[in-house]
Amino acid sequence: MDERDGELVIDFGRSGNSDAYRRAGWYEPEPRHSWTQGQESTLEFPRPNFPADYSMVLELGPFVWKDTLPAQRLMVFVNGSEVGNFVVREVSALEMGVPWDLIEGREWVEVIFRHPDAAKPVATSGVPDHREIALAFEAVTFFRKVEPLSAPPEAYALSAGDDPEMLPPEQLMMRFESLGENCEFGLAQRRCGAEPLGLLRFASAPLPVLLAGLRGRFEGMGEPQQIDIQISNNHQEYLVVDKCFGFLYHPWVLVGEADPEDIRRREAKRLPFLRRKLIEDLEDASKIFAYRGMHRLPQPLVLRLVAAMRAYGPTTLLWIEQQDGQHPAGTVEWITTGLLKGYIDRFAPAENAHALSLDCWVSICRNALKLGRTPR
Amino acid sequence: MSETEIYAALGEIFRDVFLKDDIELRPELSAKDVAGWDSFKQIDIILAVEEKYRIKLNTRELDSLNNVGDLVRVITAKTGGG
């Protein structure tokens, strides 16, 4: 347990650290995950010393098969007490609270996962896999809960003359940089006439991929052998896959408009330039970085992103989620130092990022900029 | 290097990037005035400028570029011209 951050991250990939914590009920790790074995799996890790309530987040995907096996039930027990009960239908990040009084009496924390719908693929889908699997774990994170802020934290730099209310949308949107997870925000900037140069502006950047990229300083992106040119599912456009970290992005080239080798050569020039610029932007910390998940993101995972970003400089993340009963669309609030949370009326549909809620994006950005007017 | 020389060199770069011979460079010319001048073309222009003048534009310089005149000013400053 990292006592400074009060954070433990268990990575279930083959090169991860889960060997130290997996007990009964697991298959050997695969490149990015480990499958559970049978109907019960156990983890054990040292109890953090700092007395506080904690959060645990599971990043996992279920074994499901059409109508035969549409979901996996999952019950989570910490030191014998149930802390979570879920029905997992798709790749998910599941968050649950772990009160201090559940863990304070023992030096090790025992976590038991019960997954009674474990099944053998050979019997379910006909795939020649005889293992009895339920859930593929990618990561488990254990965090101290975040205390709400009583005062605004340090903010990003704005010059004295800036008034967010007065900025035309084009200039307003230039103050932001998209980190993904899809290209919706990059397109919102384009609709406002803002064309910032951003490595991830038109990228698919799921959180684990983004975290790996940030922690690795995006090293190797743009090397020709790391660039794979593919054709989209609808066979209409090319897609670029970065083999270093797994980013996927649009070069905005239609099939037939250019040769894939020409695209590779172009990207091999562009990516190192954009990587350099992103790192400078993170270090410079004068922009706000925007991120939205394709699914609701648990706060502890977003805090991991903030921590990875702030290893570069005192930068700020604007995390966007859908509006709720307490937070109408357009609301922006500080969560903690370096993290703003904004609420949108709706996201664009996954299959058409162009169908976005432009006015709400602009309103969120304006409100985010207003909150950050305190000089750093 | 004089501004005239920089404009001449930029003219060549713009012709290569946009594959058009009829772009007349002037200080106030911006992306709004040239069809297809999006962030991808902007990167192509910057990369060509960096290669030609053996300079690196930092992120604040890049974000300050609103038109051709801004680009010429940055090149002039970084190459010690003017």
HADDOCK unambig.tbl for C-alpha pairs under 7 A between the chains (distance, minus, plus):
assign (segid A and resid 195 and name CA) (segid B and resid 38 and name CA) 6.57 0.50 0.50
assign (segid A and resid 195 and name CA) (segid B and resid 39 and name CA) 5.33 0.50 0.50
assign (segid A and resid 196 and name CA) (segid B and resid 39 and name CA) 6.60 0.50 0.50
assign (segid A and resid 197 and name CA) (segid B and resid 39 and name CA) 5.93 0.50 0.50
assign (segid A and resid 270 and name CA) (segid B and resid 43 and name CA) 6.96 0.50 0.50
assign (segid A and resid 277 and name CA) (segid B and resid 59 and name CA) 5.76 0.50 0.50
assign (segid A and resid 280 and name CA) (segid B and resid 59 and name CA) 6.27 0.50 0.50
assign (segid A and resid 281 and name CA) (segid B and resid 59 and name CA) 6.47 0.50 0.50
